[in-house]
Amino acid sequence: MLLSYSNNIGDRYQTATLLSNGETLMSKRIKSGVMGLAALLTSSAAAFAQTEIQWWHAMTGANNDVVVKLAEEFNATQKDYKVVPAYKGSYADNMNAGIAAFRAGNAPHIMQVFEVGTATMMSAGGAIKPVQVMMKEAGETFDTGNYLPTITGYYSTLKGEMLSFPFNSSSAVMWYNKDALAKIGLTAPPKTWPEVFDAAKKLKANGFEKCGFSTAWVTWLNIEQLSAWHNVPLATKANGMDGFDTELKFNSPFHVKHLQNLVDLQKDKTFDYSGRTNTGEGRFTSGECPIFMTSSAFFGNVAANAKFAWGNAPMPYYPDQAGAPQNSIIGGASLWVMGGKKPEEYKGVAKFFTFLSDTDRQVKLHTLSGYLPITKAAYAKVKESGFYKDKPHLETPLLQLTNKEPTENSRGLRLGNMVQMRDMWAEEFESALAGKKTAKQALDDAVSRGNAVLRQFEKSASR
């Protein structure tokens, strides 16, 4: 049949003529369109079939960029899973949001939790999926022996089962202004606390009137790290690692001596308090405080903002304390896998953790961000490359962590409701620094208040 709408005889003939497969040209065009639409729908269906992995985190600034980049890189390596990172506020805010979301039935797959939230997460029971169990069920190769034991030990059970996946690990170090130390005749940083006190007094007399030295994270540095570095118990039961029925012990004569030293030096700002968290770190990069103790993760900010020659060194120690220095403990955070997800979702999480464990990827993360490599292979590769010869500051926390084999006093700590307790301890520190309480009374009260919190946690954790 000829098509009457065409004015061209050749077109009418071509349109009406049967092709060799029995279809008209019009039919072929229709079929081609249908097939194209089907292909588009199939492609869309495949995209929608992609399993999303929600990752809640607490990283800001450059570290947020690292998180986003890691997700993008993983997503580009395969098409089955898509990791979707989401910033949820501070470490404490993120943990609280994740727990609330689990109770509401919409928890993320992965939640970044700071190291002192470990006990709280452990006690959550079905709210979490142990990483080692998940990796085995998902069929991913996973050998805990490949990871640095000083890091994984913090996040493992007494039997060695890894509960969460180490991510951004760090430790406490002493940052120092080389130009400032040169003014008082020092070509190397002080090693002991008495040497720090002496240097700080000289610095204050030579242009640093507001601050000879200071610390961020006042209780992390001056209770938690101080205790581990000197092999002194912070609490019984291996600082809570061996059980929730632990009692605080950081009101010992050793701890009182240290706080009293800070109280005495605060009076003329040889030591000057910089707050409970890391908000005072800018006092170092601005040049105001020439000696500053905080996390090794401060590296990025120092490198970007300090306008003077700088370095870092191990934390100072008291030479009259037997066995000191011992080893430091980690800071930072790990990735916890939330419970109640589908097997296919856990497979995606497991593949992402395998991706994160890649040696070259860990090397890159360590050398660019300052966070510690989590695998032995990555640390060995960086060391063998000679990288630390030019950037020794990135190895300082690793040397501290591995200084000696950990003891019951320096394996780490696992205390419930640590966010709440740290605030209590800081309040008592502040009372002593302000002259409202003696160092002994402040630490006695900090221990007493903290033990009350631990007993409440113990009751809730044992239900």
Steps between C-alpha positions, in 0.01 A plus 500: 500500500629845406519764777293797387674761723824484301535728199803315365437188292841355593432550870156341470648205320787455749267528797254245369751244369553194718856449618677167487401412858135566431484834677422838350742784558243660724475181702874482529516857627229432754675184614833684524337765717342240723832320538675826585239578763535150641876540520456832678257348747732206557791737563289703741387185677862395540584838647209480741606144592831638631521440875559818698728494805437790737812625681450751783812684610632794702774632273518868406710712266782319322417176680144516366650529154697181568183314596316617189796413277527149643131438436528629143805285429333187634180569307702535181661158543174305469130541420326286762538727800499872568645639822321821600686701768308743721641741759301481825680743729767443766610156609256504790218635282564237234500213750181620667330548162596150393369339818174695473468399135545133590223522756279659234584224253696710250862481610782551249708200391826656621548741788825672591547498879789650695718263700348581839158397371619139472350380829166661422489335157609163640215506748246568225458128424293444186546861395840411356642236268858403599730576209687170517173306490364709213814461290493121539130473416550723196780280372764772507861411582570649840803429720520706818873425507546735205401802710711688754423332836535822699207634299280193459542397864299801605205383292513127573360264762723321750496203260634721222179531295496836324179686576548811286721601210784748576473807283656828613745408774735743671683550827611790718828677421681818596513767227770764533606825336862454390555874455377569852718231656802640313446832681566327833793298369326168436571311180294198605165474676480421872451133584384501862234693685757688713675602176168620355431707811847654485477578128151650543624735772781621273261539206266709712791727590597532133194632323230241571326673789158341443606138491813297553328171420150357486296195407178427315261226616597565861388166649609288203852643528530543876314193627458239229824534301698604807404177678580269208830676419614450860356149543273617781143367530219737415248243620481140619424204269769614253331840467168327434633281219440191715150587619248775556523459880801730510590779743693817424842543660642822357507680836833336582798700632648493149191658343467753780864605451444563132184704547666700778786587263248634247318695772825664615606589144156633407543783750744689276394341169810288463226244440176645368178300475358469147167327556342158511517417130728606216355848449820654640734337247518824304709642782785289371467574129463873575828492692345587836583168674841370387454154658165332456387145571217358294417234243737396225202564270572872551761456225283632216418824680860556604632441150241736351506782755825520699726780375805377689725194505328225697527138601352249737644263756383227738309613804717597797535266796600516865846338525445398862203281405624143466474359150401826333447555219283197426277530190227740399143405412302585191254776438280557200213275400394170347214389276223301665258292295142527617279195549178399329612537138459261209780255401542675166552832678762348728680368193528856375633622835752215508625583149537863602712402802717283276537802272606718795759241610687508169868567570548778247180669612613490863838641402332789321262572789785499751740718304238757402278522808738423785274227636671172575514209257290215637690214335852370560563490126415867453724611787787285369461636146511863616799433725692313228440785256698739721199729535554555873851638447349821364179484704586343834198665662273244333682210663509647852160361608585157356826489693312592816233238452761230443755628753447195723265206516171624651424418861168487683551871566577593139288278275231765488183566693143385473278705727130556451351848451843652442362817344313578819794407720752704306290809560489420872874449515559824309277687745715381786822588316363848441412537868857419597653729237276783618607448862154389614618154607831338582639261240431208735139601565433560132625155400324331791175662387565412135551134597195495727270654241640279227452182702134588552461527122676166450263325741202636308653383174580159644135447594371600157769302314427178689128496416 
